[in-house]
Amino acid sequence: MMDLRPTLAAPDDDPYLWLEEVEGEAAIAWVAEQNARTLAAFADARFEADREGLKAALDRPDKLPMVTRRGPHLFNFWQDAQHPRGLWRRTTLDSFRGATPEWEVLLDIDALAAEEGQDWVWAGATTFPGTHDVALLRLSRGGGDAVVIREFDLGARRFVAGGFDLPEAKGSADWLDRDTLLLSSALGGTTSSGYARTIRRWSRGTDPMAAPVIFEVPEDHLSAWAGVDREGGRESIVFRDGIGFFDATIHIGDRDGPRTLVPLPTDAHYTWQHGFIAVKPRTPWTVGDTTYAPDTLLGLALADLLAGKVAPRLLFTPEPRRALQNFFWCDGRLVLSILDDLAPVFTILTPGPGAWVAAEVPGLPRIGVVNLWPLDAEAEESDGTLLALAQDPVTPPELLLASTAPAAPALLKASTPAFDAAGLVVTRHEAVSTDGERIPYVQVGPKDGTGRAPVHLSAYGGFQVSRLPVYSTVSGRLWLAKGGTAVVGQIRGGGEFGTAWHEAGRGARKAQSHDDFAAIAADLVARGVTVPGRIAAEGGSNGGLLIANMLTRYPERFGALFCTIPLIDMRRYTKLLAGASWIAEYGDPDKPEDWAFIQAFSAYHAAEPGRPYPPILLATTRRDDRVHPGHARKMAAKLQALGYDARFYEPEAGGHGYGKDNSEVARFAALGAAFLRRSIGWEA
């Protein structure tokens, strides 16, 4: 008899729990068999050509190198065909401006991995402020979130003998002085989400777990974090108690612990510099007789706030389709990143005792996607220099040097094209969702269609993350360059139009964001772009949850689905790896009142026999220590038991992504594209 478990009626009767054993013998054998079947079906000569072409594009020597300034040097992490794991290197700004910068290689990760026999993946570095002559390097095994932290001498280009060396764990460290670190590590005790619960002051040459605890958060909170503020040559420590994904309390203190609570709402986002603080509340905030709306930006004197004198100055007021995406300080000025009906706008505010003076950042594009951030890694070392990255779906990224001063940006570097975009046009459209809301999406493809366009449709719709139409080497080569059409949706749950847009697709309204995605698919058909059987949809992580729900809720609108590194089992997600940290986004399935709405988007339990499900490929990575690989494994096993055409693929490394190097990314993506194209009956 067909095994229907687990079901919505009996959600805890799960016959596939053994697949949650990441390295379990039976689970690994099942994965190996599934991988072999999937590769045998799709890894043919066409797949190999796509994989090699994509790898070459990702490895091309004239792609854009991203940089960060630390002291007199620009630092860059670089991967290419000769250095698949990558090089940590540096140069000067003057050299970087030239056609062929002179790079000093500090660490070759491929050589290190070979020497130590470890599957090392670069996870970043924190150099010592001021001199930047030593660094704390973060190295991951296989690409997971957990890292080892080791002290590195930049001048000698080697690890410091007897230096700071922290075993593998989720967390971070920051310099207090040359012999003392602030340690936020899960080794010292974890929250229910698996993140650091304590902050320790770790002295050189001592056992880190014997270091004094100077801050601790409750076990049911998300995480503890601390960092050092050196503004004006004075040291203070910022302690953050992450209550949940969208709530935190922040204290200012010293090496012995927190001293002063920053008296602001726990759901507000705020940052300070040079005596002023900018605050964006997530929910209405009442001060005296005035209530400020969510996403309003307010400016205050930090000293007044800490003294209880709360008299905010209004800096930005949101509108239904004009939202503040980000704000940050740079050399005493506040930089605002705004999306005005998805068009990028940047404003610089100079605070003062009276009005804060506003000015636009001149010379930046008003179409496409533009990001702006400080060039300097350390805020106290900044001279106001900014970097801007500008791109659109058919224009490769350009890196611009900008400033908080009123000066036009200068082109630093431009990437070469990764695919042939000749004949492609970019258009914007809106679908109408089930509740009447207009859902924007961007379409890229040939100007003249046949009404049966092979469409690659993707979106995210969660955690207030904005999904914008950037230049994609992957979809460009595997879909657009072959004559296909690519569509990116800005569905609710994301942050494209601010907190209200997120709230409309969060928690009890999460299923609404899935309705938005299905509405885009229907609109593509209604506009005559394509037919349902030619729509191939893809999504990862929270977007993987989206794709799984397209399978169970809207199967008739799609020809094939590629579901990657996904959440799917929403009954047990809080018990798997970092799942408890996302309760604020999805709800708590252990609470009956929450499970009442969560079950509406738990595709693992909703899957049932006899439905017109399209072919689906579920793919994850074994080293994903954020979203448990058991989600994809169990969904594939259940669908196969129900008799559906469900494929599965799981490489060993990759972390919460598609691979630790360009070769692995190319293999993962090319396999997914091969599956999608053949499942909808299209080959270029």
RAKA-V999772 format. One record per helix or strand of 2 or more residues. SS is the DSSP state (H for helix, E for strand). FROM is the first residue (numbers start at 1). TO is the last residue. If there is no record, write none. Layout:
ss	from	to
SS	FROM	TO
SS	FROM	TO
//
This chain:
ss	from	to
H	17	20
H	25	42
H	45	59
E	68	70
E	73	78
E	87	91
H	93	97
E	104	108
H	109	116
E	120	127
E	134	141
E	147	153
E	158	159
E	165	169
E	171	177
E	180	185
H	186	188
E	198	203
H	208	210
E	212	216
E	223	229
H	231	233
E	236	244
E	247	254
E	257	261
E	269	273
E	276	280
E	285	287
E	290	292
E	297	301
H	302	306
E	313	316
E	322	330
E	333	340
E	343	350
E	357	360
E	369	374
H	379	381
E	385	392
E	395	403
E	410	414
E	424	432
E	438	446
E	455	458
H	473	478
H	480	482
E	485	489
H	499	503
H	507	526
H	532	534
E	535	540
H	542	553
H	555	557
E	560	564
H	573	575
H	577	586
H	592	601
H	603	606
E	615	621
H	630	641
E	646	651
H	662	679
//
